[in-house]
Amino acid sequence: PMQGFNIKSVHSHGFKLNVWDIGGQRSVRPYWRKYLSSADLLVNPSLLSLVWGRSAGRSGQELAELTEEESLTGVPLLVFANKQDLGSAAPAAEIAEGLSLHTYRDREWQIQACSALSGEGVQ
């Protein structure tokens, strides 16, 4: 797991994105609030595609807690269902169900099947 924070600027198709990769450990979560107030998009990389059955409930609860932050009200949510190049990966629809994405009525959301390795679904 990533420790701390990683900040990058990405230029693509005429857009500049300032990407804040913020570690998910409980010990750093209190610091998240400092970065959430200016967020235009929340991206959740579903790193759990391969261990989905064991982690679905906890992941859904953690995402729900994050999206309840006042500063993220209405901020769109993008979930990357990564590792789709592997036969053992959970399908995007199963991950969406496990995260209860259908219950998010206060924001637009999308789940995107992808493979960071091949680039499929990331463009």
CNS distance restraints for C-alpha pairs under 8 A (distance, minus, plus):
assign (resid   1 and name CA) (resid  23 and name CA) 7.51 0.50 0.50
assign (resid   2 and name CA) (resid  23 and name CA) 5.40 0.50 0.50
assign (resid   2 and name CA) (resid  24 and name CA) 7.68 0.50 0.50
assign (resid   3 and name CA) (resid  23 and name CA) 5.57 0.50 0.50
assign (resid   3 and name CA) (resid  25 and name CA) 7.73 0.50 0.50
assign (resid   4 and name CA) (resid  22 and name CA) 6.40 0.50 0.50
assign (resid   4 and name CA) (resid  23 and name CA) 5.21 0.50 0.50
assign (resid   4 and name CA) (resid  28 and name CA) 7.02 0.50 0.50
assign (resid   5 and name CA) (resid  20 and name CA) 7.05 0.50 0.50
assign (resid   5 and name CA) (resid  21 and name CA) 5.72 0.50 0.50
assign (resid   5 and name CA) (resid  22 and name CA) 4.64 0.50 0.50
assign (resid   5 and name CA) (resid  23 and name CA) 5.87 0.50 0.50
assign (resid   6 and name CA) (resid  20 and name CA) 6.01 0.50 0.50
assign (resid   6 and name CA) (resid  21 and name CA) 4.95 0.50 0.50
assign (resid   6 and name CA) (resid  22 and name CA) 6.46 0.50 0.50
assign (resid   7 and name CA) (resid  18 and name CA) 7.27 0.50 0.50
assign (resid   7 and name CA) (resid  19 and name CA) 5.74 0.50 0.50
assign (resid   7 and name CA) (resid  20 and name CA) 4.73 0.50 0.50
assign (resid   7 and name CA) (resid  21 and name CA) 6.13 0.50 0.50
assign (resid   8 and name CA) (resid  18 and name CA) 5.97 0.50 0.50
assign (resid   8 and name CA) (resid  19 and name CA) 5.25 0.50 0.50
assign (resid   8 and name CA) (resid  20 and name CA) 6.71 0.50 0.50
assign (resid   9 and name CA) (resid  16 and name CA) 6.74 0.50 0.50
assign (resid   9 and name CA) (resid  17 and name CA) 5.55 0.50 0.50
assign (resid   9 and name CA) (resid  18 and name CA) 4.49 0.50 0.50
assign (resid   9 and name CA) (resid  19 and name CA) 5.99 0.50 0.50
assign (resid  10 and name CA) (resid  16 and name CA) 5.66 0.50 0.50
assign (resid  10 and name CA) (resid  17 and name CA) 5.06 0.50 0.50
assign (resid  10 and name CA) (resid  18 and name CA) 6.43 0.50 0.50
assign (resid  10 and name CA) (resid  19 and name CA) 7.27 0.50 0.50
assign (resid  11 and name CA) (resid  15 and name CA) 5.64 0.50 0.50
assign (resid  11 and name CA) (resid  16 and name CA) 4.56 0.50 0.50
assign (resid  11 and name CA) (resid  17 and name CA) 6.40 0.50 0.50
assign (resid  12 and name CA) (resid  16 and name CA) 6.60 0.50 0.50
assign (resid  22 and name CA) (resid  32 and name CA) 7.40 0.50 0.50
assign (resid  23 and name CA) (resid  28 and name CA) 6.85 0.50 0.50
assign (resid  23 and name CA) (resid  29 and name CA) 7.87 0.50 0.50
assign (resid  24 and name CA) (resid  28 and name CA) 6.89 0.50 0.50
assign (resid  24 and name CA) (resid  29 and name CA) 6.58 0.50 0.50
assign (resid  25 and name CA) (resid  29 and name CA) 6.59 0.50 0.50
assign (resid  26 and name CA) (resid  30 and name CA) 7.91 0.50 0.50
assign (resid  28 and name CA) (resid  32 and name CA) 7.19 0.50 0.50
assign (resid  29 and name CA) (resid  33 and name CA) 7.94 0.50 0.50
assign (resid  31 and name CA) (resid  35 and name CA) 7.60 0.50 0.50
assign (resid  32 and name CA) (resid  36 and name CA) 6.29 0.50 0.50
assign (resid  33 and name CA) (resid  37 and name CA) 6.92 0.50 0.50
assign (resid  33 and name CA) (resid  71 and name CA) 7.90 0.50 0.50
assign (resid  35 and name CA) (resid  39 and name CA) 7.28 0.50 0.50
assign (resid  36 and name CA) (resid  71 and name CA) 6.10 0.50 0.50
assign (resid  36 and name CA) (resid  72 and name CA) 6.64 0.50 0.50
assign (resid  37 and name CA) (resid  71 and name CA) 5.00 0.50 0.50
assign (resid  37 and name CA) (resid  72 and name CA) 7.08 0.50 0.50
assign (resid  38 and name CA) (resid  71 and name CA) 7.93 0.50 0.50
assign (resid  39 and name CA) (resid  72 and name CA) 7.24 0.50 0.50
assign (resid  39 and name CA) (resid  75 and name CA) 7.34 0.50 0.50
assign (resid  40 and name CA) (resid  75 and name CA) 6.03 0.50 0.50
assign (resid  40 and name CA) (resid  76 and name CA) 7.30 0.50 0.50
assign (resid  41 and name CA) (resid  75 and name CA) 5.66 0.50 0.50
assign (resid  41 and name CA) (resid  76 and name CA) 5.23 0.50 0.50
assign (resid  41 and name CA) (resid  77 and name CA) 6.11 0.50 0.50
assign (resid  41 and name CA) (resid  78 and name CA) 7.48 0.50 0.50
assign (resid  42 and name CA) (resid  75 and name CA) 6.76 0.50 0.50
assign (resid  42 and name CA) (resid  76 and name CA) 6.23 0.50 0.50
assign (resid  42 and name CA) (resid  77 and name CA) 4.88 0.50 0.50
assign (resid  42 and name CA) (resid  78 and name CA) 6.25 0.50 0.50
assign (resid  43 and name CA) (resid  77 and name CA) 5.89 0.50 0.50
assign (resid  43 and name CA) (resid  78 and name CA) 4.74 0.50 0.50
assign (resid  43 and name CA) (resid  79 and name CA) 5.77 0.50 0.50
assign (resid  43 and name CA) (resid  80 and name CA) 7.49 0.50 0.50
assign (resid  44 and name CA) (resid  77 and name CA) 7.46 0.50 0.50
assign (resid  44 and name CA) (resid  78 and name CA) 6.18 0.50 0.50
assign (resid  44 and name CA) (resid  79 and name CA) 4.68 0.50 0.50
assign (resid  44 and name CA) (resid  80 and name CA) 6.34 0.50 0.50
assign (resid  45 and name CA) (resid  79 and name CA) 5.65 0.50 0.50
assign (resid  45 and name CA) (resid  80 and name CA) 4.74 0.50 0.50
assign (resid  45 and name CA) (resid  81 and name CA) 6.72 0.50 0.50
assign (resid  45 and name CA) (resid  82 and name CA) 7.00 0.50 0.50
assign (resid  46 and name CA) (resid  79 and name CA) 6.38 0.50 0.50
assign (resid  46 and name CA) (resid  80 and name CA) 5.50 0.50 0.50
assign (resid  46 and name CA) (resid  81 and name CA) 5.08 0.50 0.50
assign (resid  46 and name CA) (resid  82 and name CA) 6.06 0.50 0.50
assign (resid  47 and name CA) (resid  81 and name CA) 7.48 0.50 0.50
assign (resid  47 and name CA) (resid  82 and name CA) 6.51 0.50 0.50
assign (resid  48 and name CA) (resid  52 and name CA) 5.14 0.50 0.50
assign (resid  48 and name CA) (resid  55 and name CA) 7.04 0.50 0.50
assign (resid  48 and name CA) (resid  56 and name CA) 7.95 0.50 0.50
assign (resid  49 and name CA) (resid  81 and name CA) 6.39 0.50 0.50
assign (resid  49 and name CA) (resid  82 and name CA) 6.32 0.50 0.50
assign (resid  49 and name CA) (resid  83 and name CA) 6.54 0.50 0.50
assign (resid  49 and name CA) (resid  84 and name CA) 7.84 0.50 0.50
assign (resid  49 and name CA) (resid  89 and name CA) 4.97 0.50 0.50
assign (resid  49 and name CA) (resid  90 and name CA) 5.08 0.50 0.50
assign (resid  49 and name CA) (resid  91 and name CA) 7.74 0.50 0.50
assign (resid  49 and name CA) (resid  95 and name CA) 7.58 0.50 0.50
assign (resid  50 and name CA) (resid  83 and name CA) 7.65 0.50 0.50
assign (resid  50 and name CA) (resid  88 and name CA) 6.17 0.50 0.50
assign (resid  50 and name CA) (resid  89 and name CA) 4.77 0.50 0.50
assign (resid  50 and name CA) (resid  90 and name CA) 6.33 0.50 0.50
assign (resid  51 and name CA) (resid  55 and name CA) 6.48 0.50 0.50
assign (resid  52 and name CA) (resid  56 and name CA) 5.45 0.50 0.50
assign (resid  52 and name CA) (resid  90 and name CA) 6.45 0.50 0.50
assign (resid  52 and name CA) (resid  95 and name CA) 7.42 0.50 0.50
assign (resid  55 and name CA) (resid  59 and name CA) 6.05 0.50 0.50
assign (resid  56 and name CA) (resid  60 and name CA) 6.08 0.50 0.50
assign (resid  56 and name CA) (resid  95 and name CA) 7.52 0.50 0.50
assign (resid  56 and name CA) (resid  98 and name CA) 5.39 0.50 0.50
assign (resid  56 and name CA) (resid  99 and name CA) 6.72 0.50 0.50
assign (resid  57 and name CA) (resid  61 and name CA) 6.23 0.50 0.50
assign (resid  57 and name CA) (resid  98 and name CA) 6.70 0.50 0.50
assign (resid  57 and name CA) (resid  99 and name CA) 7.34 0.50 0.50
assign (resid  58 and name CA) (resid  62 and name CA) 6.18 0.50 0.50
assign (resid  59 and name CA) (resid  63 and name CA) 6.14 0.50 0.50
assign (resid  59 and name CA) (resid  99 and name CA) 6.80 0.50 0.50
assign (resid  60 and name CA) (resid  64 and name CA) 6.09 0.50 0.50
assign (resid  60 and name CA) (resid  98 and name CA) 6.50 0.50 0.50
assign (resid  60 and name CA) (resid  99 and name CA) 4.18 0.50 0.50
assign (resid  60 and name CA) (resid 100 and name CA) 6.73 0.50 0.50
assign (resid  61 and name CA) (resid  65 and name CA) 6.19 0.50 0.50
assign (resid  61 and name CA) (resid  99 and name CA) 7.74 0.50 0.50
assign (resid  62 and name CA) (resid  66 and name CA) 6.28 0.50 0.50
assign (resid  63 and name CA) (resid  67 and name CA) 6.18 0.50 0.50
assign (resid  63 and name CA) (resid  99 and name CA) 7.52 0.50 0.50
assign (resid  64 and name CA) (resid  68 and name CA) 6.23 0.50 0.50
assign (resid  65 and name CA) (resid  69 and name CA) 7.10 0.50 0.50
assign (resid  67 and name CA) (resid  72 and name CA) 6.02 0.50 0.50
assign (resid  67 and name CA) (resid  73 and name CA) 7.11 0.50 0.50
assign (resid  68 and name CA) (resid  72 and name CA) 7.10 0.50 0.50
assign (resid  68 and name CA) (resid  73 and name CA) 7.16 0.50 0.50
assign (resid  69 and name CA) (resid  73 and name CA) 6.91 0.50 0.50
assign (resid  73 and name CA) (resid 106 and name CA) 7.11 0.50 0.50
assign (resid  73 and name CA) (resid 107 and name CA) 7.51 0.50 0.50
assign (resid  74 and name CA) (resid 106 and name CA) 5.47 0.50 0.50
assign (resid  74 and name CA) (resid 107 and name CA) 4.56 0.50 0.50
assign (resid  74 and name CA) (resid 108 and name CA) 7.56 0.50 0.50
assign (resid  75 and name CA) (resid 107 and name CA) 6.03 0.50 0.50
assign (resid  75 and name CA) (resid 108 and name CA) 7.57 0.50 0.50
assign (resid  76 and name CA) (resid 107 and name CA) 5.38 0.50 0.50
assign (resid  76 and name CA) (resid 108 and name CA) 4.88 0.50 0.50
assign (resid  76 and name CA) (resid 109 and name CA) 5.60 0.50 0.50
assign (resid  77 and name CA) (resid 107 and name CA) 7.27 0.50 0.50
assign (resid  77 and name CA) (resid 108 and name CA) 6.40 0.50 0.50
assign (resid  77 and name CA) (resid 109 and name CA) 4.55 0.50 0.50
assign (resid  77 and name CA) (resid 110 and name CA) 6.45 0.50 0.50
assign (resid  78 and name CA) (resid 109 and name CA) 5.73 0.50 0.50
assign (resid  78 and name CA) (resid 110 and name CA) 5.05 0.50 0.50
assign (resid  78 and name CA) (resid 111 and name CA) 5.88 0.50 0.50
assign (resid  78 and name CA) (resid 112 and name CA) 7.38 0.50 0.50
assign (resid  79 and name CA) (resid 109 and name CA) 7.83 0.50 0.50
assign (resid  79 and name CA) (resid 110 and name CA) 6.28 0.50 0.50
assign (resid  79 and name CA) (resid 111 and name CA) 4.62 0.50 0.50
assign (resid  79 and name CA) (resid 112 and name CA) 6.15 0.50 0.50
assign (resid  80 and name CA) (resid 111 and name CA) 5.88 0.50 0.50
assign (resid  80 and name CA) (resid 112 and name CA) 4.94 0.50 0.50
assign (resid  80 and name CA) (resid 113 and name CA) 6.10 0.50 0.50
assign (resid  80 and name CA) (resid 114 and name CA) 6.50 0.50 0.50
assign (resid  81 and name CA) (resid  91 and name CA) 7.46 0.50 0.50
assign (resid  81 and name CA) (resid  92 and name CA) 5.50 0.50 0.50
assign (resid  81 and name CA) (resid  95 and name CA) 7.24 0.50 0.50
assign (resid  81 and name CA) (resid 111 and name CA) 6.69 0.50 0.50
assign (resid  81 and name CA) (resid 112 and name CA) 5.75 0.50 0.50
assign (resid  81 and name CA) (resid 113 and name CA) 4.65 0.50 0.50
assign (resid  81 and name CA) (resid 114 and name CA) 5.85 0.50 0.50
assign (resid  82 and name CA) (resid 113 and name CA) 6.20 0.50 0.50
assign (resid  82 and name CA) (resid 114 and name CA) 4.90 0.50 0.50
assign (resid  82 and name CA) (resid 115 and name CA) 5.18 0.50 0.50
assign (resid  82 and name CA) (resid 116 and name CA) 6.58 0.50 0.50
assign (resid  83 and name CA) (resid  89 and name CA) 6.18 0.50 0.50
assign (resid  83 and name CA) (resid 114 and name CA) 6.45 0.50 0.50
assign (resid  83 and name CA) (resid 115 and name CA) 4.80 0.50 0.50
assign (resid  83 and name CA) (resid 116 and name CA) 6.87 0.50 0.50
assign (resid  83 and name CA) (resid 117 and name CA) 7.67 0.50 0.50
assign (resid  84 and name CA) (resid  89 and name CA) 5.65 0.50 0.50
assign (resid  84 and name CA) (resid  90 and name CA) 7.65 0.50 0.50
assign (resid  84 and name CA) (resid  91 and name CA) 7.33 0.50 0.50
assign (resid  84 and name CA) (resid 113 and name CA) 6.41 0.50 0.50
assign (resid  84 and name CA) (resid 114 and name CA) 5.61 0.50 0.50
assign (resid  84 and name CA) (resid 115 and name CA) 5.36 0.50 0.50
assign (resid  85 and name CA) (resid  89 and name CA) 7.70 0.50 0.50
assign (resid  85 and name CA) (resid 114 and name CA) 7.75 0.50 0.50
assign (resid  85 and name CA) (resid 115 and name CA) 5.79 0.50 0.50
assign (resid  85 and name CA) (resid 118 and name CA) 7.78 0.50 0.50
assign (resid  90 and name CA) (resid  94 and name CA) 6.39 0.50 0.50
assign (resid  90 and name CA) (resid  95 and name CA) 6.68 0.50 0.50
assign (resid  91 and name CA) (resid  95 and name CA) 6.50 0.50 0.50
assign (resid  91 and name CA) (resid 113 and name CA) 7.45 0.50 0.50
assign (resid  92 and name CA) (resid  96 and name CA) 6.09 0.50 0.50
assign (resid  92 and name CA) (resid 111 and name CA) 6.53 0.50 0.50
assign (resid  92 and name CA) (resid 112 and name CA) 6.83 0.50 0.50
assign (resid  92 and name CA) (resid 113 and name CA) 5.50 0.50 0.50
assign (resid  93 and name CA) (resid  97 and name CA) 6.21 0.50 0.50
assign (resid  93 and name CA) (resid 111 and name CA) 7.99 0.50 0.50
assign (resid  94 and name CA) (resid  98 and name CA) 6.14 0.50 0.50
assign (resid  95 and name CA) (resid  99 and name CA) 6.10 0.50 0.50
assign (resid  96 and name CA) (resid 100 and name CA) 6.07 0.50 0.50
assign (resid  96 and name CA) (resid 101 and name CA) 5.40 0.50 0.50
assign (resid  96 and name CA) (resid 102 and name CA) 7.53 0.50 0.50
assign (resid  96 and name CA) (resid 111 and name CA) 6.71 0.50 0.50
assign (resid  97 and name CA) (resid 101 and name CA) 6.39 0.50 0.50
assign (resid  97 and name CA) (resid 102 and name CA) 7.28 0.50 0.50
assign (resid 100 and name CA) (resid 104 and name CA) 7.62 0.50 0.50
assign (resid 101 and name CA) (resid 109 and name CA) 7.44 0.50 0.50
assign (resid 104 and name CA) (resid 108 and name CA) 7.77 0.50 0.50
assign (resid 104 and name CA) (resid 109 and name CA) 7.64 0.50 0.50
assign (resid 112 and name CA) (resid 121 and name CA) 6.62 0.50 0.50
assign (resid 112 and name CA) (resid 122 and name CA) 7.99 0.50 0.50
assign (resid 113 and name CA) (resid 121 and name CA) 5.98 0.50 0.50
assign (resid 114 and name CA) (resid 119 and name CA) 7.12 0.50 0.50
assign (resid 114 and name CA) (resid 120 and name CA) 5.38 0.50 0.50
assign (resid 114 and name CA) (resid 121 and name CA) 4.24 0.50 0.50
assign (resid 114 and name CA) (resid 122 and name CA) 5.93 0.50 0.50
assign (resid 115 and name CA) (resid 119 and name CA) 5.55 0.50 0.50
assign (resid 115 and name CA) (resid 120 and name CA) 5.34 0.50 0.50
assign (resid 115 and name CA) (resid 121 and name CA) 6.56 0.50 0.50
assign (resid 115 and name CA) (resid 122 and name CA) 7.20 0.50 0.50
assign (resid 116 and name CA) (resid 120 and name CA) 7.05 0.50 0.50
assign (resid 116 and name CA) (resid 122 and name CA) 6.88 0.50 0.50
assign (resid 119 and name CA) (resid 123 and name CA) 7.04 0.50 0.50
